[in-house]
Amino acid sequence: MRDWKSYLRQRLSLPEMEGHWDERMISELADHLEDIYREALARGASEEEAEAEVEAWLGDADLAADELVRSEPAHARAQLSRWAEGREEGMRSRGGPWTHLADGVRDVRFAMRALAKRPLFSAVVVLVLALGIGATTAIFTLLDAIILSPLPYDDAERLVSVSHTAPALGIQNAGQCAAWHFTYEDENRVFENIGMYTPSLATVTGGGEPEAVRILWVTSGVFRALRLRPVVGRIFTPEDEEVESPNVVLLGYGYWQSRFGGDPGVVGQTIEANAQTWEIIGVMPAELQSLGSNRLLIFPLRYDRSTLFVGNIGFGGVARLRDGVTLDQANADVARMMPLAFEKFPGGPVADFSERARYTPNIQPLKDSLVGSVANLLWIIMAGVGVVLLIACANVANLFLVRSDGKETEMAIRSAMGASRGRIGWEYLKESLSLGVLGGVGGLALANIGLDALVAAGPANLPRLDEVSMNWGVLAFALIVSLGAGAFFGMFPVLRHGRAAPVQALKEGGRSGTTGKRRQRAQKALAVSQMALALVLLIASGLMLRTFVSLWKVDPGFHNPDNVLALRLYLPPNEIADPAGVAATHERIARRLAEISGVQSVALASAVPMDGNSNVNPLYVDGFDYTGDQTPSIRRHKWIGGGYLETLQIPLLLGRTLTWQDVRLRAPAVLVSESLAREYWGSAQAALGERVSVRSEPPRWYEVVGVVADVREDGLGQDPPLIVYWPQVTLAFWEGDPPDQVRTWRDMGYAIRSDRIGTVGFLDEVRAAIWEINPNLPVRGLQSLEDLMGQSIARTSFTLVLLAVAAGVALLLGIVGVYGVISYAVSQRSRELGLRMALGAQAGQVKRMVLRQSLVLAGFGVAIGMGLAFGLTRLMAGLLFGVSPLDPVTFVAVAAGLTGVATVASYLPAHRAAAIDPMKALRTE
Amino acid sequence: MFSSNLKRGSMELLILSVLDRQTRHGYEIGKLLEHRSSGQLEFRVSTLYSVLYRMEKRGWIKGRWVEKKGERRRCYYTLTKKGQEVLARQRREWAAFSAMVNQVIGVSHA
C-alpha cells in the first residue's frame, strides 16, 4: 500500500483533534484513496494516471480539510478552545500582568476540559449548587429591593416620615394632622420641604360602570420633599391648594398607562371623580408608589386655615431634612413647634383632649417607617436559604473528597517534581471555582424563575414589591456566593492532600491507610454538619407550621366565615346630600340584598372584621373622673345597623342586640365587647345599664344594652380590641355638634350571609340588587370573610411556605449526604466486611453494624443541630404565635423524624453490605 | 448533472438506504452510490466522510474497525435502530415531497 497517510497529512492541514479523530480520519481516507488507486490500476491506468485520479477524487485540499474539521464531533468545543487559546496567546505576547491573566485563562480552559470528561459528576454538582445559589440569590433580591436599597428618590437618606406618638394612650404611630403640618411648614428650622398625604378612595364615573379607584390626597410639599418631577405636564403648586381654586388632578403612572394608553396629550383632558369634574394637569412617575401602592389618581389637599384645629390626626407626613440636620435635632424642633400649633389653630372639638394626650414627635427615616416591620421576616428567610446553601456545599465537598482520590497519585508526582503547595492547591481549586461559577449561572436562571413566583405569591402588604428586580448588586452577590462556595468545597481536598508527604501518597496509591482514615473523618464531619443544619431548618419550619395551625385554631369571634361575603359602598354627597337620606339608602340596600334568593341575613357596619378599616377615638365612661391629668382612653368604635350579630354569628353574651328600630329612632343604645366590659366594670353583667360617650362637653350618654363576645378585628394573630358598637345613625354625636345634628357614615361595609357565596352568578345578583337602588355606586372590596382571615395571616403563610420548601430541600440534601457517606464507607470496607463474614459474622450482624454507624452519625448531627436550634430559634420569636421558640414537642418530633429518615436512607447500603460475597471481596485488591 | 445543493440535501437519505440491512465501509458506500445512480452521483472523498461522521455523531450509524482475513483493517458502518427509524421517516417524506413537487410543476409519470 502506498503511504497515503503521509500524502494526506501533507495535503490536508488537519489540526490535532480530541480523541485522536484526526488519526481516524487520516486512516479511513488513506484506505479510500488506496482503493481508488488500485481500481484505477486494475482498469489499466498507469501509476501516474492512477495518482491523478486520486487527486481528482480528493479535490481542493483546503475545502476538504474544512469539511472534515467541521464534521469532527467535538468541533464546537474545539472551536471555543482554539478561540480561547488565541486570546491567551495574545495576552501573553503583551507581557507584564497580562501574563498572569493568560495563565488564568489557560487554567479555566483546562478545568473546563477536565469537567467535561466527567459529565455526570459535573452535572450533579452544578445542579446541587444551582439549587442552593438560586434560592439564596432569589431571597437576596427581595431583601435588596425591600430592605437594603434606598428608596427611589434623590438623596433618599435625607427623607423622614413625620408622625407623632402618644405613649400615655398606647399609640405608637398616631400620624400627622393639618394643624401640625401647617405649623411645621411655617415655623420649622430643620426641614428643606415638608408635605402631608393620605390614601383614600374615589368614585370615577363617565366610562361605563362606576369605578372605585385608590387615590392619594397630597399637599404640594410632598413632591418638593421627594424631588419628584412629572412625566408630563406639571405638579401641584401652593395655589392649587387654595380652597376656591379650580379642580385639578394628577394621574398615577399605572393609571395613565392602562386607561389613557400613555398618551402625553392627556394633559388638559377632564375626568369625573366623586361627582365633580377635574382637569388633568400632569402624570406622576412610578416612584410615587412608595407612599402607597397602586394609587391611580392624586388630588390636592385643600384647607381653609381658619377652620383648622389640632385634631383629626391620622395623615401621613414626609419631609426632607436640611443638610447637616440630624434626626435628634428634627425631633427636638418638632417638639418645640407642637405647642405653637395650639396657639396658631386654637379651639376645636378635641383641643382639650389633644393637649392633655401629650403627643410627642416621632420623626424617623422614611424607609424604616415603610418597611421596618418586614425586615425581621426577610432576614429569617434569608438565613434559612443560607443554611440550604451550606448543606449543598457540604454535599459537594463530600463528592469532591471522593473524586480527589483519583488525583492523589498525580498530585504526589507533581509535588515530587517540585510543585509548590500553592500550585497543588490551585489544581484543586480551579475545578471547584469553575463548578461554583457554573452553579452560579444555573442558580441565576433558577432565581429568575423563582422570583416571578415569589412576587406573585407574596402577601399584598409586603412593601416595595414593585421595585423587585435583578440588578448589578444582585449579580455581584451571586458571583461572590458562587466563588465562595467553590472555594469552600475546593478547600477540602486541598487541606487533605496538602499535608500528605509525596512518598507516602505514592506508596499507598490513595487506597487505604492514613490518608484514607483522614478522608473518612472529613466525610463524616461533613455528613454530620449537613444533618445538624437540616435539623435547624426543619425545627424552624416546624415552629412556623405550629404557628400557622395555632392561628387557624384561634376563635376569631365570628363563625362560619366561608358563608359571609363582605363588600363596601360609598354614597357620595352629590347622590344623597343629607345624612338621614344616606342612612335610609344604606338600609334600603341592605334590605334589598336580603331579598336575594339564598341570602340568610345582611349586616351593615362601618367596618367588617379584618377588612382593614377601623375608627379610634377617646371614650368617656360615666362615673370616671376626667379632670386634671386624667385622659379618656382611646378605644375602637364601630357603627352598625340591624342584624349585625346574627349575620356574623357573633355570640351575644348578655342583654339584647341593636336593631333597625334603634337606628331609625336614633336610640342612645350601644353594645360593648366583653373585654371592654371587664376593663371598666369588672364583669359583663356589671356593664349592662352603664353609660358611655365620645364627647365630654356636654357628654351625650349612650346606655350599654348588650355585651358581645370579643372579635379579633385586626387579624387572627392580633388581640381583640376593646370596642363599642354604636347605632349606624346618631344624634349630636361629636364634640361641638348641635343637638339635632344627625351623623352617619357614607362609606359602609356590608356582610351578606348565604350558602351561595362562591357560586356562579351570585356576585352578579348582588351587584344588580345594589344598582337597582342606585346605578352610580361602585361596589368594592368583594371577598369572603374567610379570605379576609387568610389575608390577616398572609405574612405567616408566606414565611411558612418558604421555610418549608427550604427545609424540604435541606432534608433531601442532608439525607443524600448521609446515604453517600455510608454507601462509600461500605464500598471502602468491602474487603474487611468480606473477611468478617468469612470468619463467621452473620448477614444480620453486618447489617446492624452499618446501621449503627449511620445512627452514630445521625445522633451527632441531631445533637449538634439541637444545640444550634436552641440558640437560633429565639430570633424567630416575633413571627411565632401560640408556640414557644423552644417548644419541646417540635424539637423532639423533628429530631426523632430526622433520625428515622437517616436510618431508612442507610438501609440500602446496609443491605448491600450484608449481601457481600466474602470470596469475591477477599479476592479484590 | 445535478446541482450540488440538491445532492448535498439528499446525501444522508442516500447513505442510509445504502446501509439498509448491510454493513459497508466508506469506499463501498461511495461506489454503490455511483453504481446505483448510473454514474450521476459522485462525491468528493471529504464530503462523503464528513457526512458519515456527522451521522455517526447523531447516532444514526455506527463505525467499527474490523480486520477480515486477508484484508486490510477497515472501518465498517452499520445502521443503528435510530438510523432505521430515520431512514423510514425520510423515505416517506421524500416520496410525499417529490409527489407534491411533481404535481406543482406538472410532471406526470409515464
Chai-1 contact restraints between the chains, C-beta under 6 A:
chainA,res_idxA,chainB,res_idxB,connection_type,confidence,min_distance_angstrom,max_distance_angstrom,comment,restraint_id
A,E28,B,G26,contact,1.0,0.0,6.0,A-B,restraint_1
A,E28,B,C75,contact,1.0,0.0,6.0,A-B,restraint_2
A,D31,B,R74,contact,1.0,0.0,6.0,A-B,restraint_3
A,H32,B,G26,contact,1.0,0.0,6.0,A-B,restraint_4
A,H32,B,Y27,contact,1.0,0.0,6.0,A-B,restraint_5
A,H32,B,V45,contact,1.0,0.0,6.0,A-B,restraint_6
A,D35,B,Y27,contact,1.0,0.0,6.0,A-B,restraint_7
A,W57,B,V45,contact,1.0,0.0,6.0,A-B,restraint_8
A,L58,B,V45,contact,1.0,0.0,6.0,A-B,restraint_9
A,G59,B,R44,contact,1.0,0.0,6.0,A-B,restraint_10
A,A64,B,S46,contact,1.0,0.0,6.0,A-B,restraint_11
A,E67,B,S46,contact,1.0,0.0,6.0,A-B,restraint_12
A,E67,B,S50,contact,1.0,0.0,6.0,A-B,restraint_13
A,L68,B,S46,contact,1.0,0.0,6.0,A-B,restraint_14
A,L68,B,S50,contact,1.0,0.0,6.0,A-B,restraint_15
A,S71,B,S50,contact,1.0,0.0,6.0,A-B,restraint_16
A,S71,B,Y53,contact,1.0,0.0,6.0,A-B,restraint_17
A,S71,B,R54,contact,1.0,0.0,6.0,A-B,restraint_18
A,P73,B,K57,contact,1.0,0.0,6.0,A-B,restraint_19
